[in-house]
Amino acid sequence: MQIPAVALAAPGAAPDPKQTAKLVKASSDFEALLIGQMMRSARESSAPDDSGEDEGGEGNSSLMELSEQQFSMALANSGGLGIGKMIVTGLTKYANR
């Protein structure tokens, strides 16, 4: 995720690299969760309702969930939808008031 090196610090103070890394990681993880939820909702809304299970059964469902999770993490780490960047920017502005 391409986010400027900022941290929660007093105005004019040097950014703390550890704090910045934690903030970027947390915002990226949060965005991955949101993307994963959107993908799961889309899959569940398009699944057939006749038997309650996919053709592949429980194994196919678990594999699909794992692939959605990995894809959402990769997408969020590469910039995703920009939600993580907005979170970091918002928290940084609020903390530096």
N, C-alpha and C positions, 0 to 999 in steps of 0.2 A: 504494500500500500504506500503510495507516494504522498506523504504528509510532511509538512515542514517541521523541522526540529524545534518543537515548542514544549513547554512544560508548565505545570501549575506552580508558579513562583510569583514573588512580589514584582510589581512593575519595575522594569529596569534591571532586575536580577538575571543572572545567567541561567539558561534552562538546565534542568537536571536531566541528564541522559537516561537514568534509570526510570524516573517518573514518566518521561516521554515514551519510552519503550513500553511501559505498562499501559499507558493510556492508548497507544496505537494498537497494542495487542487486544485490549478489552473492547475497543470499538470495532476492530476487525472481527472478533469472535461474535459480538452482538449482531453485526451485519450478516454473518454466516448463518446465525440462528434464524434471523428474519427471512433470508433467502430460502433456507431449508423449509420453513413453515409454508412459504408461498408455493414451493414445489410440491410439498406433501398435499396441500389443499387442492392444487390443480390435478394431481394424480388421483386423489380420492373422489373428486367430483366427476372425473371421466371414467372411473371404474364401473364395470357392469354390476348392477344390484341384484341380479337374479339368484346367485348362490351365496353372496357375501364374501367370496374368496376369489382371487385371481386364478387363472388357469393353472399356474405353476404351484399353487398352494402357498403355505407359510414360508417355504424356502425362497420362493420368488419375491415375496413381499419383503423379506429381510434383506435380500440382495438389493432390491430397489431402494430401500431406505438407506442402506450403506452407500450406495452410489450417489444418491441425492445429497447425503451429508458431505461426502468427499468433494462433489462438484460445487456445493455451496461454499465450502471452505476455500477451495481454489479460486472461485470467483471473487469472494470477499477479499482475499489476500492480494488479488491483482487489481484492486480498485473497486470492484463490485458495482453497486448502484450509486456510490458516492455518499452513502449514509454514514459510514465510518468517518470519513473526512469531515462531514458536517458536525458530527458529535465532538470530534477533537477540537475543531474550530470554536464551537459553542462553549465547550467547557473551558477552553483556554481564555476566551474573552471574558467569561464570567469570573474566573479565578483571578484575572489580572486587573480587576476593577479597583 
